[in-house]
């Protein structure tokens, strides 16, 4: 082990949250905040300049999705670990983030100790999940990899699962960090590969095979 601090970049479109997180990091021994980004467009240039070890990534960015930003960051800088810090506590966001390359997922409102544990864990190569998520993660990720319809790609299966949950294309695009056109293309591919004539048939077939359930009801006010 060396005494070199873990270099961290904070990505969030809310300035108050960025300031608070930066202030927290400055109180943690062996961890150093080396930069902040307010939007997806600023992430790659900042990372190339300051060379962090860990990026704290919000999923709701003003100009795009943190999931897609994570995917691009891992593509261009595979040595950088991503720890998602978000308000989103739904299964789809968790799975999509891990599939995109995130090494950790904690909820906003987590304790300082949990954030510190997450940063140190992902910097060391561990997969770190906040307490409310850890019990669900193994089953969720396993279900996606060993699920039905092996002729579909992982992305097509994710889209089909969200279709079966009753989501429309714009919300699927938002959840997965994709463009509306990409979602339409994936839906078309699902229909062709499964030899189906409509979205309704795809939804019925998916539900028959256990996708789209349980369909969690939205929380009031969300």
C-alpha positions, -999 to 999 in steps of 0.1 A, spaced: 0 0 0 11 36 -6 2 68 10 -11 83 -23 -46 96 -17 -76 83 -37 -83 109 -63 -121 115 -67 -142 135 -92 -178 145 -82 -204 146 -111 -238 160 -102 -259 187 -117 -269 202 -84 -243 226 -71 -253 223 -35 -248 186 -36 -214 189 -53 -203 214 -27 -215 192 1 -198 161 -12 -166 179 -19 -166 193 16 -172 157 30 -143 143 9 -120 169 23 -126 155 58 -117 119 49 -81 109 53 -65 95 22 -92 107 -1 -89 139 -22 -115 157 -44 -97 167 -76 -125 180 -96 -163 185 -102 -185 183 -133 -220 196 -136 -230 177 -168 -222 147 -189 -204 168 -215 -178 179 -190 -169 144 -176 -145 130 -202 -124 162 -206 -122 166 -168 -111 130 -163 -85 132 -190 -71 163 -173 -71 153 -136 -68 115 -139 -90 105 -109 -92 70 -94 -129 72 -87 -158 91 -102 -189 97 -81 -217 97 -107 -253 110 -104 -278 93 -128 -298 124 -135 -276 150 -153 -289 181 -169 -277 172 -204 -279 134 -204 -279 102 -185 -253 92 -159 -257 56 -172 -246 65 -207 -219 87 -192 -206 58 -172 -205 36 -203 -185 62 -222 -162 68 -193 -154 31 -189 -149 28 -226 -123 57 -228 -108 53 -193 -112 17 -181 -88 23 -152 -113 47 -136 -139 33 -112 -174 46 -111 -195 48 -79 -231 58 -86 -246 82 -61 -283 87 -68 -318 91 -54 -330 62 -77 -338 31 -57 -354 10 -85 -341 -23 -99 -338 -11 -135 -314 18 -126 -293 -5 -104 -289 -32 -131 -284 -7 -159 -256 11 -140 -237 -21 -132 -241 -33 -168 -227 1 -179 -196 -6 -158 -202 11 -124 -185 -7 -96 -207 7 -68 -242 21 -62 -252 40 -31 -282 62 -25 -281 99 -17 -287 103 19 -263 75 28 -241 81 58 -206 96 54 -193 62 65 -212 45 37 -199 69 11 -163 65 24 -167 27 23 -180 29 -12 -151 50 -25 -124 29 -8 -141 -3 -19 -145 6 -56 -109 21 -56 -97 -13 -44 -116 -32 -71 -146 -43 -51 -183 -42 -61 -199 -21 -34 -237 -17 -30 -256 3 -4 -273 -16 23 -309 -14 8 -296 -27 -25 -272 -55 -17 -298 -81 -9 -315 -76 -43 -285 -73 -65 -274 -109 -69 -308 -121 -79 -313 -92 -103 -280 -95 -121 -283 -133 -123 -318 -131 -137 -306 -109 -165 -277 -131 -175 -295 -165 -173 -330 -153 -182 -353 -164 -210 -350 -156 -247 -313 -164 -252 -317 -152 -288 -319 -116 -275 -290 -94 -266 -287 -82 -230 -299 -47 -241 -329 -62 -260 -338 -83 -229 -336 -52 -207 -359 -33 -231 -384 -62 -232 -384 -64 -194 -393 -27 -191 -419 -31 -218 -434 -59 -197 -435 -35 -167 -457 -12 -188 -432 15 -196 -435 35 -228 -405 41 -251 -396 76 -237 -394 63 -201 -374 32 -212 -350 55 -230 -347 76 -198 -342 45 -176 -315 30 -198 -298 62 -209 -306 56 -245 -321 76 -273 -357 71 -283 -346 59 -317 -323 32 -301 -352 20 -280 -375 18 -311 -348 -2 -329 -345 -26 -299 -382 -31 -298 -383 -39 -335 -354 -63 -331 -373 -81 -302 -404 -84 -324 -384 -99 -353 -364 -123 -332 -394 -136 -313 -416 -136 -344 -442 -114 -328 -466 -90 -345 -471 -63 -319 -458 -48 -286 -489 -63 -269 -478 -98 -279 -443 -91 -267 -455 -79 -233 -478 -109 -229 -450 -134 -238 -425 -116 -216 -448 -118 -186 -455 -154 -193 -418 -160 -189 -414 -140 -157 -402 -107 -170 -417 -74 -159 -426 -87 -124 -428 -77 -97 -440 -44 -111 -433 -20 -82 -459 7 -78 -445 43 -80 -440 60 -47 -463 90 -41 -447 122 -51 -421 106 -74 
